[in-house]
Amino acid sequence: MRIFNRNIRLQDVTVLYFTALAALMVILVASYQAPTNAVDLQLAWNISYANQEIYMALKVAQIRYGVVLGMSDRGELTNADLVVLWDSGTKSYFGDAWSDSEGHVSLDSQQDYKLIEAKQKTDGFYLLFKRPFSTCDPRDYLIEDGTVHVIYGFLDQRLASLEQLNLSRIHTGIQRVLMLRPDTPSPTLPPDVQTLDVVAPNVIIPSQETTYWCFIQKLPENMPKSHIVMYESVITPGNEAIVHHIEVFECSPDVRDVPEYSGSCDDKMKPGKLNFCRHVLAAWAMGAEAFYYPPDAGLPMGGPGSSRFLRLEVHYHNPLLISGRHDASGIRLHYTPSLRRYDAGIMELGLVYTPIMAIPPKQQTFYLTGYCTSKCTQTALPSGGIYIFASQLHTHLAGHGVRTVLVRGGKELEVVQEDQHFSTHYQVSRGDVLITKCTYNTEDRSKPTVGGFGIMEEMCVNYIHYYPRTQLELCKSHVDPGYLQKYFNFINRFQGNDQCVCGEVSVTEQYSQLQWDMFTGEVLDSLYNTAPISMHCNQSSARLFPGEWDNQPVPVVTAVLEKPRYPCEGGAVPTSQPLTPPV
């Protein structure tokens, strides 16, 4: 390829342009392949918040006829915003492009990706380019807080014109990243920090799609009360695409001895005492980085009044049914005996893991909402309230978005978190409501998707990190089961089924027996938004706080906060610009 060189070194660009800096590196690899077969492509980027621009550096170890990089709403190859480098046989070109609903690629009339440098070096081919967060071009992806689905592909033949390219016919991949995040330095850990690895004991991952593996581990003998100040994942090399998420729970101090156990969390023969290991110490999911506590808080572990037993839970997602793979993944806890001012806590918000909540098939957008009601916060929170300093969101494959808002006096006061962007401090007072709303897409499914632990089932959860610690461990909801049975009775009668077996078979079976159409889905949506709910206002012991928690009214919210978008001047689309000169 001919190289167009503007004599701008990457180091110079970094110095000149990045006033508010966020420097990250992502290695894009093909899932489930051994490192020797990995796709050797790297993407680095820096953010200029002052100019509202992102600078990207793409490195490809071996490039033949071109490369494609892009962004789309959910990682689709269709309707994607693309930047393409391609070889026509006589020249090489760089351009801003887009794909249509069938994956066909066309050059964009508005060229918003600007080439800064293209250079062949000894270790690979480098591209340096930039674009604004918002271009006001309807074909361009709006870069904003939260997960960005990056797609990439490699051209295996020359292209006389870009219109010959169809993304469905080339080798492609996807990687999910957080682009707009300041590169704040990692806090310094105290000099007396110690580590404790809570990891799977070299288990053989079962050759099935979904496995939850449980393992009981003891704390060191006579361990004094300490504060966890940081934790991070420990993933066995080669298993990065199979280890879906990990949690570490502390057992209830009321349970004196918890038997040793290493096996499936769903095994009916597992010790019953494992059910009393519910207090979350750490939670990690794919894409999460090391988690640091603020300087004035730490998560308590050890000492009088605590349990010596921890339960590790690893979710393995193994759709290729790989067998014989060993794993020792888990979480590394960094803790100090020098106690900080506040004991921190972790609380689960959202929906209870139950098939009572379901998403109809063939839905482009369907919402499920979980509540932490004012009755629960009034019962469980201290008079001074709590401070939320971070949160972690989680769904399964159909989840397209998660949003938690703080409601006070019937009005949305703050967006606590949206997507996976960590929030600043929010004060939650007694009597406040926390609403977690998840967005799902099931267009590719022919059967309803129920709530549960399996990867093809769904979750809607937000782990909020807060201080001072309370006994409120879980504040979740689901629709009242009695009203759900009324829904099944009504729909069965409407569909002409007088022999309804409602209540005689499982909820999952009742959902699957319905004839799903627009009316059935709309009535279910209406039920979820209006019917009474059952609250799970649970203590750390996994027991409910005293009170009546069934058949509770849905909290009423009169105002909705809208997330601001990047403005387009005058609402007009900028004028077209010529294609960047050939490389």
C-alpha positions as CSV (number, residue, x, y, z in Angstrom):
1,M,0.0,0.0,0.0
2,R,1.1,3.6,-0.7
3,I,1.4,5.5,2.5
4,F,0.1,9.1,3.0
5,N,2.3,10.5,5.7
6,R,1.6,13.9,7.2
7,N,4.8,13.7,9.4
8,I,2.8,13.7,12.6
9,R,4.1,11.3,15.2
10,L,1.6,9.6,17.4
11,Q,3.4,11.0,20.5
12,D,3.1,14.5,19.2
13,V,-0.7,14.1,18.6
14,T,-1.1,12.9,22.1
15,V,0.7,16.0,23.5
16,L,-1.1,18.5,21.3
17,Y,-4.7,17.5,21.4
18,F,-5.7,15.8,24.6
19,T,-6.6,18.3,27.3
20,A,-9.0,16.0,29.2
21,L,-7.4,12.7,28.8
22,A,-8.8,9.2,28.7
23,A,-6.3,6.7,27.3
24,L,-7.4,3.1,27.0
25,M,-6.2,0.0,25.1
26,V,-8.4,-2.8,23.9
27,I,-7.2,-6.0,22.2
28,L,-9.8,-7.4,19.9
29,V,-9.7,-11.2,19.7
30,A,-11.9,-13.9,18.4
31,S,-13.9,-15.6,21.1
32,Y,-13.0,-19.1,22.2
33,Q,-9.9,-19.3,20.1
34,A,-6.5,-20.0,21.5
35,P,-4.0,-17.1,21.8
36,T,-2.0,-18.4,18.8
37,N,-5.1,-18.0,16.6
38,A,-6.2,-14.6,18.0
39,V,-7.0,-11.8,15.7
40,D,-4.0,-9.5,15.9
41,L,-5.7,-6.1,15.9
42,Q,-5.5,-3.4,18.5
43,L,-7.5,-0.2,19.1
44,A,-6.3,2.6,21.3
45,W,-8.1,5.9,21.8
46,N,-7.8,9.2,23.5
47,I,-10.6,11.6,24.3
48,S,-10.6,15.4,24.0
49,Y,-13.6,16.5,26.1
50,A,-12.8,20.1,25.4
51,N,-13.3,19.6,21.7
52,Q,-15.8,16.8,22.0
53,E,-13.7,14.6,19.8
54,I,-12.3,11.1,20.0
55,Y,-8.9,10.1,18.5
56,M,-8.4,6.5,17.5
57,A,-5.2,4.6,16.7
58,L,-5.7,1.3,14.9
59,K,-2.9,-1.3,14.6
60,V,-3.1,-4.4,12.4
61,A,-0.3,-6.8,12.5
62,Q,-0.8,-8.0,9.0
63,I,-3.1,-6.2,6.6
64,R,-3.8,-7.5,3.1
65,Y,-6.5,-5.7,1.2
66,G,-8.0,-3.5,3.9
67,V,-9.7,-3.3,7.3
68,V,-13.1,-2.1,8.6
69,L,-13.8,-0.6,12.0
70,G,-17.2,0.6,13.1
71,M,-19.9,1.1,15.7
72,S,-23.5,0.0,15.9
73,D,-26.3,0.0,18.4
74,R,-25.9,-3.7,19.5
75,G,-22.9,-4.8,17.5
76,E,-24.9,-5.6,14.3
77,L,-23.2,-5.5,11.0
78,T,-26.2,-3.8,9.5
79,N,-27.0,-0.1,9.9
80,A,-23.4,0.5,11.2
81,D,-21.2,3.6,11.2
82,L,-17.9,2.6,9.6
83,V,-14.5,3.7,8.8
84,V,-12.9,1.7,6.0
85,L,-9.4,1.4,4.5
86,W,-9.4,-0.5,1.2
87,D,-7.1,-1.3,-1.7
88,S,-8.4,-1.0,-5.3
89,G,-5.4,-2.5,-6.8
90,T,-3.8,0.8,-7.9
91,K,-4.5,3.0,-4.9
92,S,-5.5,2.7,-1.3
93,Y,-8.4,4.7,0.2
94,F,-9.6,5.8,3.6
95,G,-13.2,6.8,4.1
96,D,-16.3,7.3,6.3
97,A,-18.9,4.8,5.3
98,W,-22.1,3.1,6.5
99,S,-23.9,-0.2,6.0
100,D,-27.5,-0.7,5.1
101,S,-30.1,-3.1,6.5
102,E,-28.5,-5.9,4.4
103,G,-24.9,-5.2,5.2
104,H,-24.0,-3.5,1.9
105,V,-21.4,-0.7,2.4
106,S,-21.6,2.8,0.9
107,L,-19.4,5.8,1.2
108,D,-21.0,8.5,3.4
109,S,-21.7,11.9,1.7
110,Q,-20.6,13.5,5.0
111,Q,-17.0,12.6,5.8
112,D,-16.7,12.9,9.6
113,Y,-13.7,10.5,10.2
114,K,-10.6,12.5,9.5
115,L,-7.3,10.7,8.7
116,I,-4.3,12.0,10.6
117,E,-1.7,9.4,9.7
118,A,-1.3,6.0,8.0
119,K,2.0,4.2,8.3
120,Q,3.6,0.8,7.9
121,K,6.0,-0.1,10.7
122,T,8.0,-3.2,11.5
123,D,5.3,-4.5,13.9
124,G,2.3,-3.7,11.9
125,F,0.2,-1.2,10.0
126,Y,-1.0,1.9,11.9
127,L,-4.0,4.2,11.3
128,L,-4.6,7.4,13.3
129,F,-7.9,9.2,12.8
130,K,-10.5,11.3,14.7
131,R,-14.2,12.1,14.7
132,P,-16.6,14.2,16.8
133,F,-18.7,12.5,19.5
134,S,-21.8,13.8,17.7
135,T,-21.8,14.6,13.9
136,C,-25.5,15.3,13.5
137,D,-25.4,12.8,10.6
138,P,-28.3,10.4,11.0
139,R,-26.1,7.6,9.6
140,D,-23.4,8.2,12.2
141,Y,-23.2,6.6,15.6
142,L,-23.6,9.0,18.6
143,I,-20.7,8.4,21.0
144,E,-22.0,8.8,24.5
145,D,-21.6,7.4,28.0
146,G,-22.0,3.7,28.4
147,T,-21.2,0.7,26.4
148,V,-20.0,1.1,22.8
149,H,-20.3,-1.9,20.5
150,V,-17.2,-1.9,18.2
151,I,-17.2,-4.1,15.2
152,Y,-14.2,-4.9,13.0
153,G,-13.5,-6.9,9.9
154,F,-10.7,-7.7,7.4
155,L,-10.9,-7.5,3.6
156,D,-9.8,-10.7,1.8
157,Q,-9.8,-9.2,-1.7
158,R,-9.3,-5.9,-3.6
159,L,-12.2,-3.6,-4.1
160,A,-12.6,-1.6,-7.3
161,S,-15.2,0.4,-5.4
162,L,-16.5,0.3,-1.8
163,E,-20.0,-0.6,-3.0
164,Q,-18.7,-4.2,-3.7
165,L,-18.3,-4.7,0.0
166,N,-20.9,-6.6,2.1
167,L,-20.0,-7.1,5.8
168,S,-21.8,-10.4,5.9
169,R,-19.2,-11.9,3.5
170,I,-16.0,-11.0,5.4
171,H,-14.4,-12.2,8.6
172,T,-15.8,-9.9,11.4
173,G,-15.7,-9.6,15.2
174,I,-17.2,-7.5,18.0
175,Q,-15.9,-6.0,21.2
176,R,-17.8,-4.0,23.8
177,V,-15.9,-1.1,25.4
178,L,-16.5,2.0,27.5
179,M,-15.1,4.9,25.4
180,L,-16.1,8.0,27.3
181,R,-14.4,7.6,30.6
182,P,-11.8,9.9,32.1
183,D,-8.4,8.2,32.7
184,T,-8.3,8.9,36.4
185,P,-5.2,7.4,38.1
186,S,-5.7,4.3,40.3
187,P,-5.8,5.2,44.0
188,T,-2.8,4.3,46.0
189,L,-3.3,1.3,48.3
190,P,-2.3,1.5,51.9
191,P,1.2,0.1,52.8
192,D,-0.3,-2.6,55.0
193,V,-2.6,-4.0,52.3
194,Q,-2.9,-7.8,52.1
195,T,-4.5,-10.0,49.5
196,L,-6.9,-13.0,49.6
197,D,-7.7,-15.0,46.4
198,V,-11.1,-16.5,46.4
199,V,-10.9,-18.7,43.3
200,A,-12.3,-21.9,41.9
201,P,-10.3,-25.0,43.0
202,N,-9.1,-25.9,39.5
203,V,-12.5,-27.2,38.4
204,I,-13.3,-28.8,35.1
205,I,-15.9,-26.5,33.4
206,P,-19.0,-28.7,32.5
207,S,-19.6,-29.1,28.8
208,Q,-23.0,-27.4,29.0
209,E,-24.1,-23.9,28.1
210,T,-24.9,-22.5,31.6
211,T,-23.2,-23.5,34.8
212,Y,-23.2,-21.8,38.2
213,W,-20.3,-23.2,40.2
214,C,-20.2,-22.8,44.0
215,F,-17.2,-23.1,46.3
216,I,-16.9,-22.6,50.0
217,Q,-13.7,-21.0,51.3
218,K,-12.7,-20.1,54.9
219,L,-11.1,-16.9,56.0
220,P,-7.8,-17.1,57.8
221,E,-8.0,-18.3,61.4
222,N,-8.7,-15.4,63.9
223,M,-8.7,-12.8,61.2
224,P,-9.4,-9.4,62.7
225,K,-11.9,-7.0,61.2
226,S,-10.5,-5.5,58.1
227,H,-11.6,-3.3,55.2
228,I,-11.6,-4.5,51.6
229,V,-10.3,-1.4,49.7
230,M,-10.0,-2.9,46.2
231,Y,-10.9,-6.1,44.4
232,E,-10.2,-7.4,40.9
233,S,-10.9,-10.5,38.8
234,V,-8.5,-13.4,38.4
235,I,-9.4,-15.1,35.2
236,T,-7.7,-18.3,34.0
237,P,-5.9,-17.5,30.7
238,G,-7.9,-19.0,27.8
239,N,-11.2,-18.8,29.7
240,E,-11.9,-15.1,29.2
241,A,-14.8,-15.8,26.9
242,I,-16.4,-18.5,29.1
243,V,-16.3,-16.9,32.6
244,H,-19.4,-14.6,32.4
245,H,-19.6,-13.2,35.9
246,I,-18.3,-13.9,39.4
247,E,-19.6,-13.1,42.9
248,V,-18.2,-13.6,46.4
249,F,-20.7,-13.9,49.3
250,E,-20.1,-13.9,53.0
251,C,-22.2,-16.4,54.9
252,S,-24.5,-15.4,57.7
253,P,-22.7,-15.2,61.1
254,D,-25.7,-17.0,62.6
255,V,-24.6,-20.2,60.7
256,R,-21.6,-21.4,62.7
257,D,-20.3,-24.2,60.4
258,V,-20.7,-24.3,56.6
259,P,-19.6,-27.6,55.1
260,E,-16.9,-27.8,52.4
261,Y,-18.4,-27.8,49.0
262,S,-17.3,-27.4,45.4
263,G,-19.9,-28.1,42.8
264,S,-23.0,-26.9,40.9
265,C,-25.0,-24.3,42.7
266,D,-28.1,-26.0,41.3
267,D,-27.2,-29.4,42.7
268,K,-30.1,-30.7,44.8
269,M,-27.6,-32.4,47.1
270,K,-25.6,-29.3,47.9
271,P,-25.6,-28.4,51.6
272,G,-28.6,-26.3,52.6
273,K,-26.5,-23.9,54.6
274,L,-25.2,-22.5,51.3
275,N,-28.5,-20.7,51.0
276,F,-27.5,-18.5,54.0
277,C,-24.4,-17.2,52.2
278,R,-26.0,-14.1,50.6
279,H,-24.1,-11.1,51.7
280,V,-22.2,-9.7,48.7
281,L,-18.5,-8.9,49.2
282,A,-17.6,-8.5,45.5
283,A,-19.2,-8.8,42.1
284,W,-17.5,-8.8,38.7
285,A,-18.8,-9.2,35.1
286,M,-17.2,-9.3,31.7
287,G,-15.6,-6.0,30.9
288,A,-15.3,-4.8,34.5
289,E,-12.0,-3.5,35.7
290,A,-10.5,-3.4,39.2
291,F,-12.8,-1.8,41.7
292,Y,-11.5,0.7,44.3
293,Y,-13.3,2.0,47.3
294,P,-13.3,5.7,48.2
295,P,-10.6,6.8,50.8
296,D,-13.2,7.1,53.6
297,A,-14.9,3.7,53.2
298,G,-14.1,0.0,53.0
299,L,-16.1,-3.2,52.9
300,P,-15.8,-5.0,56.3
301,M,-14.6,-8.6,56.4
302,G,-13.5,-10.7,59.4
303,G,-13.6,-9.9,63.1
304,P,-16.3,-10.4,65.7
305,G,-19.9,-10.7,64.5
306,S,-18.9,-11.8,61.0
307,S,-18.6,-15.2,59.4
308,R,-15.4,-17.1,58.6
309,F,-17.0,-18.6,55.5
310,L,-17.2,-17.2,52.0
311,R,-19.1,-18.6,49.0
312,L,-17.7,-18.1,45.5
313,E,-20.1,-18.3,42.6
314,V,-18.8,-18.4,39.1
315,H,-21.1,-18.3,36.1
316,Y,-19.7,-20.2,33.1
317,H,-21.2,-19.5,29.7
318,N,-20.1,-22.3,27.4
319,P,-22.3,-22.3,24.3
320,L,-19.8,-24.3,22.3
321,L,-19.9,-27.1,24.9
322,I,-16.1,-27.2,25.3
323,S,-15.1,-30.1,27.4
324,G,-12.0,-30.7,29.6
325,R,-11.3,-27.0,30.3
326,H,-9.8,-26.4,33.7
327,D,-10.6,-23.2,35.6
328,A,-9.3,-21.4,38.7
329,S,-11.0,-18.1,38.1
330,G,-12.3,-15.9,40.9
331,I,-11.7,-12.6,42.7
332,R,-8.7,-11.2,44.5
333,L,-9.6,-9.2,47.6
334,H,-7.2,-6.4,48.7
335,Y,-7.8,-5.6,52.4
336,T,-6.2,-3.7,55.3
337,P,-6.6,-4.0,59.1
338,S,-6.3,-0.2,59.3
339,L,-10.0,0.6,59.3
340,R,-11.5,3.5,57.5
341,R,-14.2,5.9,58.7
342,Y,-17.2,4.1,57.2
343,D,-18.2,0.5,56.6
344,A,-19.3,0.2,53.0
345,G,-22.0,-2.1,51.8
346,I,-23.4,-3.6,48.5
347,M,-27.1,-3.8,47.8
348,E,-28.9,-5.5,45.0
349,L,-31.6,-3.5,43.2
350,G,-33.8,-4.6,40.3
351,L,-35.9,-7.7,39.7
352,V,-35.9,-10.9,41.6
353,Y,-34.5,-13.8,39.6
354,T,-37.8,-15.5,38.9
355,P,-39.8,-16.6,35.8
356,I,-42.7,-14.5,37.0
357,M,-41.2,-11.6,35.0
358,A,-40.9,-12.4,31.3
359,I,-40.3,-10.8,27.9
360,P,-42.6,-11.7,25.0
361,P,-40.9,-13.0,21.8
362,K,-40.4,-10.8,18.7
363,Q,-40.1,-7.6,20.7
364,Q,-38.0,-4.8,19.4
365,T,-38.2,-3.0,22.7
366,F,-39.7,-4.3,26.0
367,Y,-39.2,-2.9,29.5
368,L,-39.1,-4.6,32.8
369,T,-38.9,-2.5,36.0
370,G,-37.8,-3.4,39.5
371,Y,-38.6,-1.3,42.5
372,C,-37.0,-0.6,45.9
373,T,-40.0,1.0,47.5
374,S,-40.2,3.8,50.1
375,K,-41.6,1.4,52.6
376,C,-38.4,-0.7,52.4
377,T,-36.0,2.3,52.5
378,Q,-38.0,3.7,55.4
379,T,-37.7,0.4,57.3
380,A,-34.1,-0.4,56.5
381,L,-32.1,2.8,56.0
382,P,-30.6,4.9,58.8
383,S,-32.1,8.3,59.6
384,G,-29.2,10.1,57.8
385,G,-29.6,8.0,54.6
386,I,-26.8,6.4,52.6
387,Y,-24.4,7.6,50.0
388,I,-24.1,5.7,46.7
389,F,-20.6,6.0,45.2
390,A,-20.7,3.4,42.4
391,S,-22.8,0.7,40.8
392,Q,-22.6,-2.3,38.5
393,L,-25.3,-3.2,36.1
394,H,-26.1,-6.6,34.7
395,T,-28.4,-8.4,32.3
396,H,-28.1,-11.4,30.0
397,L,-28.2,-11.6,26.2
398,A,-31.5,-9.9,25.5
399,G,-30.7,-6.9,27.7
400,H,-30.1,-3.7,25.8
401,G,-30.0,-1.1,28.5
402,V,-30.3,-0.6,32.3
403,R,-31.2,2.6,34.1
404,T,-31.6,3.3,37.9
405,V,-33.2,6.5,39.0
406,L,-33.7,8.0,42.5
407,V,-37.3,9.1,43.2
408,R,-38.2,11.5,46.0
409,G,-41.7,12.9,46.5
410,G,-43.0,11.1,43.4
411,K,-40.5,12.8,41.1
412,E,-37.3,11.5,39.5
413,L,-34.5,13.4,41.2
414,E,-31.3,11.8,39.9
415,V,-30.2,9.2,37.4
416,V,-28.1,7.1,39.7
417,Q,-26.6,5.1,36.8
418,E,-27.3,4.3,33.2
419,D,-25.5,1.6,31.3
420,Q,-22.1,0.8,32.9
421,H,-20.9,4.4,33.7
422,F,-19.9,4.8,37.3
423,S,-21.7,7.6,39.1
424,T,-20.6,10.2,41.5
425,H,-22.1,10.3,45.0
426,Y,-25.9,10.3,45.4
427,Q,-27.6,10.6,48.8
428,V,-30.5,8.3,49.3
429,S,-32.7,9.2,52.2
430,R,-35.3,7.2,54.1
431,G,-38.5,7.1,52.2
432,D,-36.8,7.4,48.8
433,V,-37.6,5.0,45.9
434,L,-35.0,3.5,43.6
435,I,-36.3,2.3,40.3
436,T,-34.3,0.1,38.0
437,K,-35.6,-0.2,34.4
438,C,-34.2,-2.7,31.9
439,T,-34.7,-2.6,28.2
440,Y,-34.8,-5.9,26.2
441,N,-34.9,-7.0,22.6
442,T,-36.2,-10.4,21.6
443,E,-36.7,-10.0,17.9
444,D,-34.7,-13.1,17.2
445,R,-36.6,-15.3,19.7
446,S,-39.8,-17.3,19.0
447,K,-40.6,-18.1,22.6
448,P,-41.0,-16.0,25.7
449,T,-37.8,-15.2,27.7
450,V,-38.4,-15.7,31.5
451,G,-36.4,-14.4,34.4
452,G,-33.8,-16.7,35.8
453,F,-30.1,-17.7,36.0
454,G,-29.6,-19.3,32.6
455,I,-27.9,-17.3,29.9
456,M,-31.1,-17.5,27.7
457,E,-33.1,-16.4,30.7
458,E,-32.9,-12.8,31.8
459,M,-31.8,-10.7,34.8
460,C,-32.2,-7.0,35.6
461,V,-29.9,-6.1,38.5
462,N,-27.9,-3.2,39.7
463,Y,-25.3,-3.7,42.5
464,I,-25.0,-0.4,44.2
465,H,-21.9,0.4,46.4
466,Y,-22.7,2.7,49.3
467,Y,-21.9,3.7,52.9
468,P,-22.6,3.5,55.8
469,R,-23.4,-0.2,55.6
470,T,-26.9,-1.3,56.6
471,Q,-28.6,-4.7,57.0
472,L,-30.5,-4.1,53.7
473,E,-28.9,-6.6,51.4
474,L,-31.5,-6.9,48.6
475,C,-34.3,-4.5,47.6
476,K,-36.0,-6.1,44.6
477,S,-39.5,-6.8,43.3
478,H,-41.7,-8.8,40.9
479,V,-45.3,-8.5,39.9
480,D,-47.7,-10.0,42.3
481,P,-48.2,-13.7,41.4
482,G,-51.9,-13.6,42.0
483,Y,-52.4,-10.8,39.4
484,L,-50.2,-12.7,37.0
485,Q,-52.6,-15.7,37.2
486,K,-55.4,-13.3,36.4
487,Y,-53.5,-12.3,33.3
488,F,-53.1,-16.0,32.3
489,N,-56.9,-16.6,32.9
490,F,-57.9,-13.6,30.8
491,I,-55.6,-14.3,27.9
492,N,-56.6,-18.0,27.7
493,R,-60.2,-17.1,27.6
494,F,-59.6,-14.4,25.0
495,Q,-57.7,-16.9,22.9
496,G,-60.6,-19.4,23.1
497,N,-58.9,-21.8,25.5
498,D,-61.6,-22.7,28.1
499,Q,-59.4,-25.4,29.6
500,C,-56.8,-23.2,31.2
501,V,-54.4,-25.1,33.4
502,C,-53.4,-21.8,35.2
503,G,-51.9,-22.6,38.5
504,E,-51.5,-26.4,37.7
505,V,-48.2,-26.0,35.8
506,S,-45.2,-23.8,36.2
507,V,-45.2,-20.1,35.3
508,T,-42.7,-20.9,32.6
509,E,-45.0,-23.4,31.1
510,Q,-48.0,-21.1,31.3
511,Y,-46.0,-18.4,29.4
512,S,-44.9,-20.9,26.7
513,Q,-48.5,-22.1,26.1
514,L,-49.8,-18.6,25.2
515,Q,-50.3,-17.6,21.6
516,W,-48.0,-14.5,21.4
517,D,-49.2,-11.5,19.4
518,M,-49.2,-7.8,19.8
519,F,-52.3,-7.8,22.0
520,T,-50.9,-10.5,24.4
521,G,-47.6,-8.6,24.8
522,E,-49.3,-5.2,25.3
523,V,-51.6,-6.6,28.0
524,L,-48.5,-8.1,29.8
525,D,-46.8,-4.8,29.6
526,S,-49.8,-3.1,31.1
527,L,-49.9,-5.7,33.9
528,Y,-46.3,-5.1,34.8
529,N,-46.8,-1.3,34.9
530,T,-50.0,-1.3,37.0
531,A,-50.5,-4.5,39.0
532,P,-49.4,-4.7,42.7
533,I,-45.9,-6.0,43.3
534,S,-44.2,-8.3,45.8
535,M,-41.2,-6.7,47.5
536,H,-38.1,-8.6,48.6
537,C,-36.8,-6.3,51.3
538,N,-34.1,-8.7,52.6
539,Q,-31.6,-8.5,55.4
540,S,-28.0,-9.8,55.1
541,S,-29.3,-13.1,56.7
542,A,-31.5,-13.5,53.6
543,R,-34.6,-13.0,55.8
544,L,-37.2,-10.4,55.1
545,F,-37.3,-7.3,57.3
546,P,-40.5,-7.5,59.5
547,G,-43.5,-6.2,57.7
548,E,-46.0,-7.0,54.9
549,W,-44.3,-7.1,51.6
550,D,-46.8,-8.8,49.2
551,N,-49.5,-7.0,47.2
552,Q,-47.8,-3.6,47.4
553,P,-48.8,-0.7,45.1
554,V,-46.5,0.3,42.3
555,P,-44.7,3.6,43.1
556,V,-46.2,6.6,41.3
557,V,-43.7,8.8,39.4
558,T,-45.0,12.0,38.0
559,A,-41.8,13.3,36.3
560,V,-39.3,11.6,34.1
561,L,-35.7,12.8,33.7
562,E,-34.5,12.8,30.1
563,K,-30.8,12.2,29.4
564,P,-29.4,15.2,27.6
565,R,-28.1,14.7,24.1
566,Y,-25.4,16.5,22.2
567,P,-27.0,19.4,20.4
568,C,-26.8,19.9,16.6
569,E,-26.5,23.6,15.8
570,G,-29.7,24.9,14.5
571,G,-30.9,21.3,14.1
572,A,-29.3,21.2,10.7
573,V,-27.1,18.5,9.2
574,P,-23.6,19.9,8.4
575,T,-22.7,20.2,4.7
576,S,-20.9,17.3,3.0
577,Q,-17.2,17.2,2.8
578,P,-14.9,15.6,0.2
579,L,-13.3,12.2,0.8
580,T,-10.0,12.3,2.6
581,P,-7.2,12.0,0.0
582,P,-6.0,8.5,-1.0
583,V,-3.6,6.8,1.4
